[in-house]
Amino acid sequence: MKKHLLSLLVISSIFMIASCNGDKRENRNSEVQNPEALQDEIQLKRLTKRGGNLIDELYAELVEKTPELKKLETEIETFKETPSETQNGFYNYNGKSNQYYGNATGFANQITDSLSKKRILALIQKSNKKYDSESKEINDLVKQISNSQNSIQDNHNILKIVLTIPLIEKYQKENLPKKKEFLETISKQKALNKKITDKTPKY
C-alpha cells in the first residue's frame, strides 16, 4: 500500500514538473511567434528610444517581410517631395505677382492727384483680375495636388491599420492572461483583509 502510494506521488510530481515545463515552453514559443513590436523587452527598448508608435512598428515588420509592401513604401518615399516641389513652382511665381500688385497699390496710394490715383488704382485692379483669371486653372491644380496628397496620407494610414489589426487580435487571443493568478491574488487579499479586521479591536 505504501509503495503504491509512493509510486502515485512520484508520478504526480513528474506530471506536475512536465506540465510546468510545458507551460514555460508554450509561453516562450508564444513570445517568439509574436511580432517584435509586441514582445515586451524589445517594445520597452523601442518605446524608450523613439516613443514607439505601435502601428508603425508592426507595419514596418510587415514591410520587411513583404516585397510588395516594401516596393510600395519605396515608391511613397521617393514620391514624397514631388507634390511640394511642383506646388512651390507656382507659389514662387504667384508670390511675385501678388507682391507686385501690393507694391503697385502702395505706390498708387502715394499719388496726390486724386483723379490720377483713381485711374492708376483701376489699372492695377484690372491687371490683377486678369492675372487671377489666367492663373486660375493652375491655382486649381495646385489645390488638387494638396487634396490628392491628403488622400494618399489617409489611405496609407488606412492600409497600416487594416494590415496590423489581425496582428494585434492574434496577440490578444494568444496572450490573454489566465484568470487563475488574478483569482488567487483576490483570495489572498480577502484572507489578509480578514486577518487585519480580526486583529482590529472593536471601536
Secondary structure, DSSP 8 states (H G I E B T S, - for coil): -HHHHHHHHHHHHHHHHHHHHHHHHHHHHHHHHS-GGGSHHHHHHHHHHH---HHHHHHHHHHHH-HHHHHHHHHHHHHTTHHHHHHHHHHHHHHHHHHHHHHHHHHHHT---HHHHHHHHHHHHHHHHHHHHHHHHHHHHHHHHHHHHHHHHHHHHHHHHHHHHHHHHHHHHHH---HHHHHHHHHHHHHHHHHHHHHS---
